[in-house]
Amino acid sequence: MRVSDNSKVIDQDRRRILGNAAMGVAIAGKIILFPAAVALPDGASRVRPFRVNVPDEALLDLRWRIKATRWPDRETVSDQSQGIQLAKLQQLVRYWGTKYDWRKIETKMNALPQFITEIDGIDIHFIHVRSKHPNALPVIITHGWPGSVLEQLKVIGPLTDPTADGGRREDAFDVVIPSMPGYGFSGKPTGIGWGPDHIARIWAELMKRLGYTAYVAQGGDWGSPVSSAMARLAPAGLLGIHINLPAIVPPEIAVILAAGGPAPAGLSEKERAAFDAFSSAAKMGNRSYAVMMGTRPQTVGYGLMDSPVGLAAWMLGHPGLSNWTYDDSDPEKSLDDVLDDITLYWLTKSATSSARLYWEYSGRSPALAGPEKTAEISLPVAITVFPGESYRAPETWARRAYRNLVYFHEVDKGGHFAAWEQPELFSAELRAAFRSLRPAI
């Protein structure tokens, strides 16, 4: 049985929700899926409600597999240079196999309006929360790897209702958060050609199907190449993008980095810091996971699909997660936050299908301006630099890469998974970044 889709229940839910919405009844608390005053957009009949419903057997199997783990020897160094440390992982896994409760995040997700729609032969899962404020600006937010839609759950409230924290209703957003093809509850591509450009076209179709004629896009990690591809393709209705992993490395710098050469003369202090960050990351093998998934995703997938602890170690090896404490000392990134995401990958069997995106992308770095064709982007671009990112984008390089850079801001908190780590700050950045792009009322 599929984790997500019981067709009879889905059909019943669809009739109930759409029927109630037509009469102006609020669904899921204060969230109205299709307000009575708004006609269903063209194509909405192909959008069906979705609920997460993981069988008990799948959760019992997960615990059994965790208990049966064969552990390797302890690392022979005192740091993470050989990978995720044994004691740190065992502490997390001990909690995972005894106290962790998947049903909590399942309930949280099911309290939100979730949907499935088929585009280009693939089921696309997405969360869609409309603001209660009029004239809210629609935004489609794209997650990355090893993240998921769970990254963005904490920004839904601040974005849809800024007045709850003393903000202005004029800064409200309608929020669309899709699971990328091959990730989470979305379908898995069975052929090639599912890179960022293809996903960008699917996102444009999704927003059109939801009836939005003017909207913006946001992304970090994989969401940056996808959002940048949207800006480059410039579909009807897209007003601009915000990214927090910009492609800013100039071509001549990229050549030097690829050759392992020294920093060229004439770099500013911030440019030199960025160069050094890229150079040291390459020497330390920080992107080794991307190289493996970019060349042999199928080979990597066998172990990740068979061992939950192997999957956890692989995901936690990502530089954006490797320095997280994910214990009781860290109020921002709890044990449950981390395990919700890992468990989602396990239950949806998406370790291999998600890895194939790296193969589609040839395993290259998304920070390179040349391969990302930033010179072809004419739509407005906004960038926020978070200090914990793998590199801090220099504004000089950013302005060179994006000719229509309308917003650039360096903040003092947050890292690679900014929406997950600093949801309030992230939301404030989106309000500021897109303020000038809101259509006149």
C-alpha positions as CSV (number, residue, x, y, z in Angstrom):
1,M,0.0,0.0,0.0
2,R,1.3,3.5,-0.8
3,V,2.2,5.5,2.2
4,S,0.1,8.5,1.1
5,D,-2.7,7.6,-1.2
6,N,-5.9,5.7,-0.4
7,S,-8.0,6.6,-3.5
8,K,-11.3,6.1,-1.9
9,V,-10.5,8.3,1.1
10,I,-8.9,10.9,-1.1
11,D,-12.1,11.0,-3.3
12,Q,-14.3,11.3,-0.2
13,D,-12.1,14.1,1.3
14,R,-12.1,15.9,-2.1
15,R,-15.9,16.0,-2.3
16,R,-16.2,17.0,1.3
17,I,-13.6,19.8,1.2
18,L,-14.6,21.3,-2.1
19,G,-18.3,21.0,-1.1
20,N,-17.7,22.9,2.1
21,A,-15.5,25.5,0.5
22,A,-18.2,26.3,-2.0
23,M,-20.4,27.2,0.9
24,G,-17.7,29.3,2.5
25,V,-16.9,26.9,5.3
26,A,-13.4,27.2,6.8
27,I,-11.3,24.1,6.6
28,A,-8.5,23.1,9.0
29,G,-9.2,25.8,11.6
30,K,-8.9,29.3,10.1
31,I,-7.5,28.2,6.8
32,I,-9.8,28.4,3.8
33,L,-8.8,26.2,0.9
34,F,-11.0,27.8,-1.8
35,P,-13.0,30.8,-0.4
36,A,-16.6,31.0,-1.7
37,A,-15.8,34.4,-3.1
38,V,-13.1,33.0,-5.4
39,A,-14.0,30.9,-8.4
40,L,-12.0,27.7,-8.7
41,P,-9.1,28.4,-11.1
42,D,-8.8,26.6,-14.4
43,G,-7.3,23.2,-13.7
44,A,-8.3,23.1,-10.0
45,S,-10.4,20.0,-10.6
46,R,-7.1,18.2,-11.1
47,V,-6.0,19.2,-7.6
48,R,-7.0,16.6,-5.0
49,P,-6.7,16.9,-1.2
50,F,-4.0,14.8,0.5
51,R,-3.4,13.5,4.0
52,V,-0.4,11.7,5.4
53,N,-1.3,8.2,6.7
54,V,1.6,6.0,7.4
55,P,0.7,2.4,8.3
56,D,1.7,1.2,11.8
57,E,3.6,-1.6,10.1
58,A,6.0,0.8,8.4
59,L,6.8,2.4,11.8
60,L,7.3,-0.9,13.5
61,D,9.6,-2.1,10.7
62,L,11.6,1.1,11.1
63,R,12.2,0.5,14.8
64,W,13.1,-3.2,14.1
65,R,15.7,-2.1,11.5
66,I,17.1,0.5,13.9
67,K,17.5,-2.1,16.6
68,A,19.2,-4.5,14.2
69,T,21.9,-1.9,13.2
70,R,25.4,-3.2,12.8
71,W,27.6,-0.4,14.0
72,P,31.1,0.4,12.6
73,D,34.2,0.9,14.7
74,R,34.7,4.3,16.3
75,E,36.4,6.9,14.1
76,T,40.2,7.2,14.6
77,V,40.2,11.0,14.9
78,S,38.8,13.5,17.4
79,D,36.9,15.5,14.8
80,Q,34.4,15.0,11.9
81,S,37.1,14.7,9.2
82,Q,36.2,11.0,8.7
83,G,32.5,11.7,8.8
84,I,29.6,11.7,11.3
85,Q,31.0,10.7,14.7
86,L,29.9,7.4,16.2
87,A,28.9,8.6,19.6
88,K,26.9,11.6,18.2
89,L,25.0,9.4,15.8
90,Q,24.3,6.6,18.4
91,Q,22.8,9.2,20.8
92,L,20.4,10.3,18.1
93,V,19.6,6.8,17.0
94,R,18.9,5.6,20.5
95,Y,16.2,8.2,20.8
96,W,14.9,7.4,17.3
97,G,14.5,3.8,18.1
98,T,12.8,4.2,21.5
99,K,11.1,7.6,22.1
100,Y,10.6,9.3,18.7
101,D,7.0,9.6,17.6
102,W,6.3,10.1,13.9
103,R,2.6,10.7,14.6
104,K,3.4,14.2,16.0
105,I,4.7,15.6,12.7
106,E,2.1,13.6,10.8
107,T,-0.6,15.4,12.8
108,K,1.0,18.7,12.2
109,M,1.2,18.2,8.5
110,N,-2.4,17.0,8.3
111,A,-3.5,20.2,10.1
112,L,-2.4,22.1,7.0
113,P,-4.0,22.1,3.5
114,Q,-2.1,19.6,1.5
115,F,-2.8,18.5,-2.1
116,I,-1.6,16.3,-4.9
117,T,-1.8,17.2,-8.6
118,E,-0.3,15.5,-11.6
119,I,2.0,17.5,-13.9
120,D,4.0,16.0,-16.7
121,G,3.0,12.5,-15.6
122,I,4.2,13.0,-12.0
123,D,2.2,13.5,-8.9
124,I,3.3,16.7,-7.2
125,H,2.6,17.0,-3.4
126,F,2.3,20.5,-2.0
127,I,1.2,22.5,1.0
128,H,-1.0,25.6,0.1
129,V,-1.9,28.1,2.8
130,R,-3.8,31.2,1.8
131,S,-3.5,34.3,4.0
132,K,-6.5,35.7,5.7
133,H,-5.4,39.2,4.6
134,P,-6.6,40.5,1.2
135,N,-4.2,41.0,-1.7
136,A,-1.6,38.7,-0.2
137,L,1.4,38.0,-2.5
138,P,1.7,34.4,-3.6
139,V,5.1,32.8,-3.1
140,I,6.3,29.3,-4.1
141,I,9.1,28.1,-1.8
142,T,11.4,25.3,-2.9
143,H,13.3,23.1,-0.4
144,G,16.6,21.3,-1.0
145,W,18.5,18.1,0.0
146,P,18.6,16.6,2.6
147,G,15.7,18.9,3.5
148,S,12.0,18.6,2.6
149,V,8.8,20.6,3.0
150,L,9.3,20.2,6.7
151,E,12.1,22.9,6.4
152,Q,9.4,25.6,5.8
153,L,6.7,24.7,8.2
154,K,7.7,27.3,10.7
155,V,7.6,30.1,8.2
156,I,4.0,29.5,7.1
157,G,2.6,31.4,10.1
158,P,4.8,34.5,9.9
159,L,4.4,34.7,6.1
160,T,0.6,34.3,5.9
161,D,-0.1,36.4,9.0
162,P,2.6,39.0,9.7
163,T,0.2,40.9,12.0
164,A,0.4,38.2,14.6
165,D,3.9,39.5,15.4
166,G,3.2,43.2,15.0
167,G,3.8,43.3,11.3
168,R,1.8,44.8,8.5
169,R,-1.0,43.0,6.7
170,E,0.3,44.5,3.4
171,D,3.3,42.2,3.8
172,A,1.2,39.0,3.9
173,F,1.8,36.0,1.5
174,D,-0.1,33.1,0.2
175,V,2.3,30.2,0.6
176,V,2.8,27.3,-1.7
177,I,5.4,24.7,-0.6
178,P,5.8,21.7,-3.0
179,S,7.8,18.5,-2.6
180,M,10.2,18.3,-5.5
181,P,9.8,15.3,-7.9
182,G,11.5,12.3,-6.3
183,Y,11.2,13.8,-2.8
184,G,8.7,13.2,0.0
185,F,5.2,12.6,-1.1
186,S,5.7,13.7,-4.7
187,G,6.0,11.0,-7.4
188,K,9.3,9.6,-8.5
189,P,10.4,10.2,-12.1
190,T,11.0,7.0,-14.1
191,G,13.0,8.7,-16.8
192,I,15.7,11.3,-17.2
193,G,15.4,15.0,-17.8
194,W,14.2,16.0,-14.4
195,G,16.7,18.8,-13.6
196,P,16.1,22.3,-12.2
197,D,14.8,23.6,-15.6
198,H,12.1,21.0,-15.8
199,I,11.1,21.5,-12.2
200,A,10.9,25.3,-12.8
201,R,8.4,24.7,-15.6
202,I,6.4,22.4,-13.4
203,W,6.3,25.1,-10.6
204,A,5.1,27.6,-13.2
205,E,2.3,25.2,-14.2
206,L,1.4,24.6,-10.6
207,M,1.0,28.3,-9.8
208,K,-1.1,28.7,-13.0
209,R,-3.2,25.8,-12.0
210,L,-3.8,27.4,-8.6
211,G,-5.1,30.5,-10.3
212,Y,-2.2,32.9,-9.6
213,T,-1.4,35.5,-12.2
214,A,1.3,37.3,-10.3
215,Y,3.6,35.6,-7.8
216,V,7.2,35.3,-6.6
217,A,9.6,32.4,-5.9
218,Q,12.0,31.6,-3.2
219,G,14.7,29.0,-2.7
220,G,17.8,27.9,-0.9
221,D,19.9,24.8,-1.6
222,W,18.2,23.1,-4.6
223,G,15.6,25.8,-4.4
224,S,18.2,28.3,-5.6
225,P,18.9,26.6,-9.0
226,V,15.1,25.9,-9.4
227,S,14.1,29.5,-8.6
228,S,16.9,30.8,-10.7
229,A,15.7,28.6,-13.6
230,M,12.2,30.1,-13.1
231,A,13.7,33.6,-13.4
232,R,15.7,32.7,-16.4
233,L,12.6,31.1,-18.1
234,A,10.5,34.0,-17.0
235,P,7.0,32.3,-17.1
236,A,4.0,34.5,-17.2
237,G,3.1,35.9,-13.7
238,L,6.6,35.5,-12.1
239,L,7.6,38.9,-10.7
240,G,10.9,38.0,-9.2
241,I,12.9,35.6,-7.0
242,H,14.7,35.5,-3.6
243,I,17.5,33.1,-3.1
244,N,19.9,32.3,-0.2
245,L,22.4,30.2,-2.1
246,P,23.2,32.5,-5.0
247,A,25.3,31.5,-8.0
248,I,28.0,34.2,-7.7
249,V,31.4,32.7,-8.5
250,P,32.7,34.4,-11.6
251,P,34.0,32.2,-14.4
252,E,37.6,33.1,-14.0
253,I,37.5,32.4,-10.3
254,A,35.7,29.1,-11.0
255,V,38.6,28.0,-13.3
256,I,41.2,28.7,-10.5
257,L,39.1,26.8,-7.9
258,A,38.7,23.8,-10.2
259,A,42.5,23.7,-10.6
260,G,43.2,24.1,-6.9
261,G,45.2,27.3,-7.5
262,P,45.9,30.2,-5.2
263,A,43.7,33.2,-4.8
264,P,44.3,35.8,-7.5
265,A,45.6,39.2,-6.7
266,G,43.2,42.1,-6.4
267,L,40.4,40.4,-4.5
268,S,38.5,42.4,-1.8
269,E,38.4,41.2,1.8
270,K,35.0,39.6,1.3
271,E,35.9,38.2,-2.1
272,R,39.0,36.6,-0.6
273,A,37.0,35.1,2.3
274,A,34.5,33.6,-0.2
275,F,37.4,32.2,-2.3
276,D,39.0,30.7,0.8
277,A,35.7,29.1,1.8
278,F,35.3,27.4,-1.6
279,S,38.9,26.4,-1.7
280,S,39.0,24.8,1.8
281,A,35.6,23.1,1.2
282,A,37.0,21.4,-1.9
283,K,40.2,20.3,-0.1
284,M,38.2,18.9,2.9
285,G,35.8,17.0,0.7
286,N,32.7,18.8,1.9
287,R,30.9,18.1,-1.4
288,S,31.9,14.4,-1.5
289,Y,28.2,13.5,-1.1
290,A,27.3,15.5,-4.2
291,V,30.0,13.8,-6.2
292,M,28.8,10.4,-5.3
293,M,25.1,11.2,-5.9
294,G,26.0,13.1,-9.0
295,T,27.8,10.2,-10.6
296,R,26.4,7.0,-9.0
297,P,23.1,7.7,-7.3
298,Q,21.9,4.1,-7.9
299,T,24.9,2.6,-6.2
300,V,24.5,4.9,-3.2
301,G,20.8,4.2,-3.0
302,Y,21.1,0.5,-2.2
303,G,22.5,1.1,1.3
304,L,20.4,4.1,2.0
305,M,17.2,2.3,1.1
306,D,18.1,-0.7,3.3
307,S,19.5,0.9,6.5
308,P,17.8,3.8,8.3
309,V,21.0,4.5,10.3
310,G,23.0,4.5,7.1
311,L,20.4,7.0,5.6
312,A,20.7,9.2,8.7
313,A,24.5,9.2,8.6
314,W,24.5,10.1,4.9
315,M,22.0,12.9,5.4
316,L,23.7,14.3,8.5
317,G,27.0,14.4,6.6
318,H,25.7,17.4,4.6
319,P,27.7,20.5,5.6
320,G,24.5,22.3,6.4
321,L,23.7,19.8,9.0
322,S,27.0,18.4,10.2
323,N,27.6,21.1,12.8
324,W,24.1,21.0,14.2
325,T,24.0,19.7,17.8
326,Y,20.4,18.4,17.5
327,D,20.2,17.7,21.2
328,D,18.4,19.3,24.1
329,S,21.0,22.1,24.2
330,D,19.7,23.5,20.9
331,P,16.2,25.0,21.0
332,E,16.2,25.7,17.3
333,K,16.9,22.2,15.9
334,S,15.6,19.6,18.3
335,L,16.0,15.8,18.0
336,D,12.5,15.7,16.6
337,D,13.2,18.3,14.0
338,V,16.1,16.3,12.6
339,L,14.4,12.9,12.9
340,D,11.1,14.2,11.3
341,D,13.1,14.9,8.1
342,I,15.1,11.7,8.1
343,T,12.1,9.6,8.8
344,L,10.2,11.3,6.0
345,Y,12.9,10.2,3.6
346,W,12.8,6.7,5.0
347,L,9.0,6.2,4.9
348,T,8.6,7.7,1.4
349,K,11.6,5.6,0.1
350,S,13.0,8.7,-1.6
351,A,16.7,8.3,-0.8
352,T,17.6,7.1,-4.3
353,S,15.1,9.2,-6.3
354,S,16.1,12.4,-4.5
355,A,19.8,11.6,-5.2
356,R,19.2,11.4,-8.9
357,L,18.7,15.1,-9.0
358,Y,22.4,15.5,-8.4
359,W,23.0,13.2,-11.4
360,E,20.7,15.3,-13.5
361,Y,22.8,18.3,-12.4
362,S,26.1,16.5,-13.0
363,G,27.1,17.0,-9.4
364,R,28.4,20.5,-9.9
365,S,28.3,23.3,-7.4
366,P,25.2,25.6,-7.7
367,A,27.4,28.6,-6.7
368,L,28.9,29.0,-10.1
369,A,27.5,31.8,-12.1
370,G,28.5,30.5,-15.5
371,P,26.7,27.1,-15.5
372,E,23.7,28.7,-13.8
373,K,23.5,31.2,-16.7
374,T,22.8,34.1,-14.4
375,A,23.6,36.5,-17.2
376,E,20.3,35.4,-18.8
377,I,18.2,36.4,-15.9
378,S,16.5,39.7,-16.4
379,L,13.8,39.5,-13.7
380,P,14.4,41.1,-10.3
381,V,16.6,39.0,-7.9
382,A,16.9,39.4,-4.2
383,I,19.6,37.8,-2.0
384,T,20.0,37.3,1.7
385,V,23.4,36.2,3.0
386,F,23.2,34.1,6.2
387,P,26.5,33.8,8.2
388,G,26.3,30.1,8.7
389,E,26.1,29.3,5.0
390,S,29.0,27.4,3.4
391,Y,30.1,30.7,1.8
392,R,29.2,34.3,2.2
393,A,28.3,35.8,-1.1
394,P,30.2,39.1,-1.7
395,E,27.9,41.8,-3.0
396,T,30.4,42.7,-5.7
397,W,30.2,39.2,-7.2
398,A,26.4,39.1,-6.7
399,R,25.9,42.3,-8.6
400,R,28.1,41.1,-11.4
401,A,26.2,37.8,-11.6
402,Y,22.7,39.2,-11.4
403,R,22.1,42.4,-13.5
404,N,18.8,43.1,-11.9
405,L,19.7,42.6,-8.2
406,V,17.1,44.6,-6.3
407,Y,17.8,43.5,-2.8
408,F,21.0,42.3,-1.0
409,H,21.3,42.0,2.7
410,E,23.7,40.3,5.1
411,V,22.0,39.1,8.4
412,D,23.6,38.1,11.6
413,K,22.0,34.6,12.3
414,G,21.2,31.5,10.4
415,G,22.9,29.0,8.1
416,H,22.3,26.8,5.0
417,F,18.8,25.8,6.1
418,A,17.7,29.3,7.0
419,A,14.0,28.9,7.0
420,W,14.4,25.9,9.3
421,E,16.9,27.6,11.6
422,Q,15.7,31.1,11.8
423,P,12.0,31.2,10.6
424,E,11.2,34.7,12.0
425,L,14.3,36.3,10.5
426,F,13.8,34.4,7.2
427,S,10.2,35.6,7.0
428,A,11.3,39.2,7.7
429,E,13.8,38.9,4.9
430,L,11.2,37.8,2.4
431,R,8.9,40.6,3.4
432,A,11.7,43.2,2.8
433,A,13.0,41.5,-0.3
434,F,9.6,41.4,-2.1
435,R,8.1,44.6,-0.8
436,S,9.0,46.6,-4.0
437,L,7.6,43.8,-6.2
438,R,4.1,43.7,-4.9
439,P,1.5,44.7,-7.5
440,A,-0.1,48.1,-6.9
441,I,-3.6,47.7,-5.4
